[in-house]
């Protein structure tokens, strides 16, 4: 299965969840700027959560399908996706056929990065365990660069139940949320002592604007300057995702996916992991504010995020379990009563989601041979 690039869009790159484990050697992590949206897209399609997809910035590409059939879903920002000229919804698994065209009209609202995920994922040679593109180093992805016209992308082997994900929708409540007000949560440190009390008060009480100097490496913010005690320089140390450096000029820089591995400016704090993807969706001119939270509060936010991911897994399992007479070539699907032991298990099991129970029994006919299939998804 493959895809032909007719127009590359503004900036379209192959990304997965990043190249972890090599920062000590000077190799940045890279990966999706909004990792949660990428994970959700892959989950909806039955892909591994780390499968490579296309990260589209502001104006997405124009693509033509060269395969007989495939599934895709757009997550992250709504970039105005169209299929054969007709509007297509984000966050919903869609079915495409050979000759179909995908195009984008641009974001109608907030957010600037969308993730175009395909069943089977984008297939490119992995580099150091990752398919992510690091543009500054010309590493990974598709020949180490953004997509260009006439590039041909191959897709990997999809999950065995990939066709059963058709029309699966991620509910609004399970999508990444960006409440109004532009407030982002920050864990203090690792060098908060390098800033005066007045400087810290300024940072947490002021409104900042994302400047035009905002890319995959970092977002420079414009606003009130933050006062240091005795200068901004430190002995260089590691830079985690979402680290907020404040150089001598006093204006914050939030470090993003393509951040350098080490830095020599004091860091007043680090974005909460659950807010990193939200911040990546901000565009120049957007206004942001910050509030301080504890490590335990930051951990709680991640736990809540993972609970939503787990709920989406249950929803996918339920969706793939629904009767589909045409799937897998069977000529008919006869409803049969569950075996007594499964009935008992189903009624005694504690119900944790509307997506359960996930078991049943089918009678199917394939190539004129009859089969009785008893199944349970775990």
Steps between C-alpha positions, in 0.01 A plus 500: 500500500635843413423872477616755241575858609351745249568804720705490822312763699671759719706256708418129499733252666496136606489476879449236768542543877868586474855373510550440871821381665759693297505848654823414682655465153367837387207367294168680566182303563289668226164321452144633500450846643160386629571140603155440652325576171735262318433225754124542465518490120696176505274348763188573293654307209627205705864602440773488764490837678852575374418442131626774269253752358508830314524813713339779298559863596231761423441406136507126440614317187308381196528122476373241253426144603681235295352208694177311445380579850631664816385663822612833642412743775597862567561591865643808667402830342212513254682603182195499275552155346319416179465173311435542129407861568244424769547589864611206715474498880805472727515245782309246289644196319428537130519253212684593179549326169743514210498841332345686794660835583556659839541876521484770768357852509676609821392516866157657550566553870765445765792263462763472228625139497299208371597133494403302193515139610459199270418138579838328509687828553747676271781261413847657489834353611537548878809683622612426857166341572281780368342615173481864615643780288758731658512779244805693625712186497340355182441176690224241483155523347479522121860562391553728800282779361149635466285350225534629145292475186497154337628321809353151534429371850452134587267375770575218741298188562180591686352326800305182420174675597583827323191504277277473808621842617310673218279788625641484854479847659692635796238662727548865583562427868791265418679748274773737625331796665613864473291704742467874434740738668825348373608386848783245514624311803868509594717300738759732658869431440756379448656847548223705660756631753665696215200734495395764749168478677388798294612322183300189583197711587530676165515171312195347667284813501566631149355428158741407221458488124645230276741684269573431134817321617311179571589168336555133581807589708343756730249782549635843592249700704455877510395678817629630834862407568582260782769616743802280579694513825855492365471436130348236273800275431536155654723201438324333207265220596229289337188659355174308554196549276317819594797653688461878534837669454540867581818650347654831603242708311234368742247369248401130533571236236299176523701206364311266269547166318814591300667669800876469539616235746667740746487870574679761706214731601311477827162328483227639721276198447375226271156466341288226653524197271124502448518858366790455257284409199255781573783750496631362170169597338550870574572736211684835484277762655329261743500607864612271781526510879666271754418362843717294734399149605663223705664187365216290641243719324692462173503123547125504564443681170691228313303228680173664392630518144583128502154419636351667192733300276384180669136597453568558131652152475178356641297704256710371210457142617123545514494661155702219344274243667180620334345267239621566145369238256725612213825489695750224424290373206234314694167470322283516809516562873253315719437629847531224756444497872813515707611175663381473859849535643555823305159630606596442861837667455337795331247556780743444787773723360513849649386748238754781465399637162209508259735329254488166686451201483726424204427139411265298286451216255464518122404261226677598177542355153827546316560344157198271552643367828305554824671608821383560855717767666492576872699812585596732782709815457742577782 
